[in-house]
Amino acid sequence: LLGQSFTRSTFERTEQRTYGGAPVGAHPVKQVGLISNGIRMSTTAGSRIPVCEACKQQIKGAYVLATGLAWCPEHFVCAFEGCGRRLLECGFVEENGLKYCEGCFEAHIAPRCAKCQKPIISDCLNAMQKKWHPTCFVCAHCHKPFGNTAFYLENGLAYCEQDWNELFTTKCVACKYPIEAGDRWVEALGNAFHSSCFNCTRCHSNLEGESFFAKNGQPYCKMHA
């Protein structure tokens, strides 16, 4: 007996997920406020008289030299308002050209990680319009860190490529591989097929755009139905 006859059209997969269903790249890891002890004391003897970066006056006698600039020792202090801790004693963290003691930087200046909400010192990853510790920005399914590799967004959550394909993509029932954006595909017999995979079960001739017959849930060409 002949199975039921069908004619199917070919589709081109244009389904778009967030950011076009394509992998989204996290911004490269950057350094945020590295603690620096690159400070040294110097004197004006036998050299050009330096100008203090803070008071803009010439410095006579000992001065602080850090990041290529000079300060009066008493003016080389934490930039956070109300602190004034002398940085010669503790080192400093520089952000946007200003120097802070470590305590003020962590409490008031450092960005907060979107996951753990702790201050980010040193390495900072920018992704999804948020800032993260690199170890906190992980796949929502397998929980492996992304680092600087691409990720996929689904319902506001980030997934690695493997898990995103496994969880969210439509798969060809014949080859079991995902039907990706731009792929030609056929919907038939309650399943999805790559166009190149939609073939007669017996002779394997391609049935894309052709009439076919269904027997036991499988497609057949007219000759072998």
N, C-alpha and C positions, 0 to 999 in steps of 0.2 A: 504494500500500500504506500502511496505517496504521502509524505508528510505535508503539513501545512505550508503553503507557498508564501514567501515574503519578498518584498523589494525594499532595500534599505539605501539611504543616502550616506555619503561620507561626511564626517564632521572634521573640523579642524579645532583642536583644543585651544580655546582662548580664555579659559577660566583664569581669573587673576586673583591671587591672594595679596595680602599686604606686601607692598613694594613689588608688585607684579609677579609674585610667586617666585621671585629670584632670590638667591642668597644675598643677605644683607651683610655688609662688612662693618665690623666694629672699628672705630677710629683707633689708630695705632696707640699702643701704650706710651704714655708720656711721663716724664718725671715731674712730680709735684712736690715742691718744697723740700728738696734734699737738705738734710742737716749738714752744715758746713763748718769746719774748723779752719778754713783757709784764711786765717787772720794772722797778721804779724805786726810787731811793733817796729818802728823805724825812727830815725832822727833826721833832722834837716841838715845836719853837718855835711858839708861838701856836696850838697845837691840842691836842685831847684826847690824853692820853698813851696810846699804843697798848700792847697786850699781845702778847708774842711767842707765836705759834702753837705753837712747840716747847716752850719752857721755862715758858710761862704767867706770866712775870714782866713787869712794866711796863718798857717800853723808854725809856731816857733817852738822848737823842742820836740819831744817825743810825740808821735802820732800813730794812729791805727791805719793799717793798709789792708783792705779786703776787697775782693772782686775788682781790683785795679783802681780803687778809689781810696781817698784818704779822709780821715775823721780826727777831730780832737778826741782824745780818749774818753772824755766825759760826755761827748755827743754821740758816741757809737752805742746806741741803746735801741731796745725793742721799739718798733714803730707803732705797736698797738696802743691806742690812746689810754692813758692811765696806768700803763705798765712801767716803762722807762728802765727796765732791767738792763744792766750793762752787759753787752754781748761779748765783750772780751773775756768774760768769766765763764760763759756757757756755750759759746758757738751760736749760730743763727740758722734760721730757715728763710730762704729768699723766695718771695712770690710777687710777681708783677713789679719787680724792681725794688720792693720794700723788704726790709729784714726784720724778722721777728724772733723772739725766743721760742724755743720748742713748745713750751706750755701754752703760750698765747696762740701760736699757730694751730695747734691741735684743738684748742677750745673754741676759737673764734674764726679762723681763716680757712682751715682745711676743708675741702669738700667732703660730704658724707656719702658713704657707699649706699646705693639704692637698696641693697639687700640687708646688710648687717647694721647699717646706720652708724657705723664707727667711722672716725676720721680717716681719710686716705692720706697716708704719708708715702712719698716716693712714687711707686707705680700706680697710675690711674688709667682706667679704660673707659672711653666714652662710647656708649651705645644706647640706642632707643631713647635718645635725648636725656640720658641719665649718666651718672658716674658710678663706677664700680671698682672694687678691688679685683684684679684679674682672677683671683681664686674664687670670687663670689659670683662672677658672671658665668653661669653654667646652663647646660641644656635642661629644660623643664622636665624631661623624661628620664634621661640617663644620668643627669647631674655631673657630667664631665665638663670641665672649664673649656670655654671656646678659645681663649687667648686672642690672637688676631685672625683666627679663621672665620670663614663665612658662617652665618646662621640664617635660619628661616623663622619668620614670624607667623604665628597662628593664634588668633584670639588674644593678642597682646602678650603672648608668651614666646620665648625664643627656644628653638629646637635645633639640634645638629641635623645635618642633611640626612643621615641614615634614619634617625627616628622620625623626622618629618615625612620622609617618603613612606615609611612603614605605617605611620599613623593616619596620614591625611591624603595621600595621593590616590587617585583612581588607578587601579592596576588592570592590565590586559589579562583576561581570563586564560588566554592561550599561552603566552610566554611568561606571565607573572611579573613582568617589569612594569614600572609606573608609566602612565600616559602623561607626558609632560607638556607644558605650554608649547604650542606650535606643532605638536604631533597630529597627524591625520588619524582619525579613529572612527570606529563603527559601533553603534549601539544596537545590539540584536540579541534575541533570546534571553532578555533580562540581564545581559552582561555587556561589558565593554571590551573591544578588541582594537589593537593597533590595526590600521588598514591593511598592512602587509601580513598580519597574522589571521585575518578573517578569511579562511580558506576552507574548501571542501574537505570534509573529514576523511574521505576516501582517496581522492586523486590529488588533493592539495592545490587545486587551481584556485586562484584568488577570486573572491566573491564580492570585492568592493564595488558598490553601485549596481550589482547584478541581482536578478531574482534568485532566490535560493529556497531550499526546502528544509524544514526542521524535522528531524527524527531522533527521538530519545534525547531531546535537548541539544542536538548537535547539528551544525549546518551542512547541507549537501548541495552540490550543483544539481541541475535538472537531470543530467545524464545518470547520476549515481543515486538519485533519491529513491 
